[in-house]
Amino acid sequence: DLHVLERLQQELEQHRDDPKLSNDLDIKFHRAIAALANNSVLQAMWEVAGDLLSALEAGNESLCDPVIVDLTIETHRNTIDMMRFGDVDGVRMCVKTSLLKTENYLKKKYFGKA
């Protein structure tokens, strides 16, 4: 149910300055969505992706970047809202928008252009 996602979201907001914990909470959030969807393929994907992101987190400053954490928090909030209203297309748009914002931010940060 959405209470699990809301709790993880609140924890992420409270610990936004702790890069490791923020990353762990983000992974738990996505794994919880997969479990709520009762989608075994998505669950298996997030088991692998979560482990990979955890391993990469130690050496990747992008995952610890406060702007990325803020984008993650914004996306989680919007995703929960869309899920609350049963708006599947809204959820998809939240994720797509977040990925584009993240891509543009990282391009600008590392290459000077979006």
C-alpha positions as CSV (number, residue, x, y, z in Angstrom):
1,D,0.0,0.0,0.0
2,L,1.0,3.6,-0.4
3,H,1.9,3.9,3.3
4,V,5.1,2.0,2.7
5,L,6.1,4.4,-0.1
6,E,5.1,7.5,2.0
7,R,7.2,6.3,4.9
8,L,10.2,5.7,2.7
9,Q,9.7,9.1,1.1
10,Q,9.6,10.8,4.5
11,E,12.7,9.0,5.6
12,L,14.5,10.1,2.4
13,E,13.5,13.7,3.1
14,Q,14.8,13.4,6.7
15,H,18.1,11.9,5.6
16,R,18.7,13.8,2.4
17,D,22.2,14.8,3.6
18,D,23.3,11.2,4.1
19,P,24.3,10.0,0.6
20,K,24.5,6.3,1.5
21,L,21.2,6.2,3.4
22,S,19.5,8.3,0.6
23,N,20.7,5.8,-2.0
24,D,19.5,2.9,0.1
25,L,16.1,4.5,0.7
26,D,15.7,5.2,-3.0
27,I,16.4,1.6,-3.9
28,K,13.9,0.4,-1.2
29,F,11.3,2.8,-2.7
30,H,11.7,1.2,-6.1
31,R,11.7,-2.3,-4.8
32,A,8.5,-1.4,-2.8
33,I,6.8,-0.2,-6.0
34,A,7.7,-3.5,-7.8
35,A,6.3,-5.4,-4.9
36,L,3.1,-3.4,-4.9
37,A,2.8,-4.0,-8.6
38,N,3.1,-7.7,-7.9
39,N,5.3,-7.8,-11.0
40,S,7.9,-10.6,-10.7
41,V,9.9,-9.3,-13.6
42,L,10.1,-5.8,-12.2
43,Q,10.9,-7.2,-8.7
44,A,13.8,-9.3,-10.2
45,M,15.1,-6.3,-12.1
46,W,15.1,-4.2,-9.0
47,E,16.9,-6.9,-7.0
48,V,19.7,-6.7,-9.6
49,A,19.6,-3.0,-10.2
50,G,19.4,-2.2,-6.5
51,D,22.5,-4.3,-5.8
52,L,24.3,-2.7,-8.7
53,L,23.4,0.9,-7.6
54,S,24.5,0.1,-4.1
55,A,27.9,-1.1,-5.4
56,L,28.3,1.9,-7.6
57,E,27.2,4.4,-4.9
58,A,30.6,4.3,-3.1
59,G,32.5,5.6,-6.1
60,N,29.9,7.7,-7.8
61,E,29.6,11.3,-6.7
62,S,26.5,11.8,-8.9
63,L,24.4,9.5,-6.7
64,C,25.4,11.7,-3.7
65,D,24.8,15.0,-5.5
66,P,22.2,17.1,-3.6
67,V,20.5,18.2,-6.8
68,I,20.0,14.5,-7.8
69,V,18.7,13.8,-4.3
70,D,16.2,16.7,-4.6
71,L,15.1,15.5,-8.0
72,T,14.6,12.0,-6.5
73,I,12.5,13.4,-3.7
74,E,10.4,15.4,-6.1
75,T,9.8,12.4,-8.3
76,H,8.9,10.2,-5.4
77,R,6.4,12.8,-4.1
78,N,4.8,13.2,-7.6
79,T,4.8,9.4,-8.2
80,I,3.0,8.8,-4.9
81,D,0.4,11.4,-5.8
82,M,-0.3,9.9,-9.2
83,M,-0.5,6.4,-7.7
84,R,-3.0,7.7,-5.1
85,F,-5.2,8.8,-7.9
86,G,-4.7,5.6,-9.9
87,D,-3.1,7.6,-12.8
88,V,-0.7,5.2,-14.5
89,D,0.1,7.6,-17.3
90,G,0.9,10.2,-14.7
91,V,3.3,7.9,-12.9
92,R,5.0,7.1,-16.3
93,M,5.2,10.9,-17.0
94,C,6.7,11.6,-13.5
95,V,9.5,9.1,-14.1
96,K,10.1,10.2,-17.7
97,T,10.3,13.9,-16.6
98,S,12.6,13.0,-13.8
99,L,15.0,11.1,-16.0
100,L,15.1,14.0,-18.5
101,K,15.7,16.5,-15.7
102,T,18.5,14.3,-14.3
103,E,20.0,13.8,-17.8
104,N,20.0,17.6,-18.5
105,Y,21.5,18.4,-15.1
106,L,24.3,15.9,-15.5
107,K,25.1,17.0,-19.0
108,K,25.3,20.6,-17.9
109,K,27.3,19.7,-14.8
110,Y,29.9,17.6,-16.6
111,F,29.8,19.0,-20.2
112,G,28.6,22.5,-19.7
113,K,25.5,22.1,-21.8
114,A,22.1,20.4,-21.5
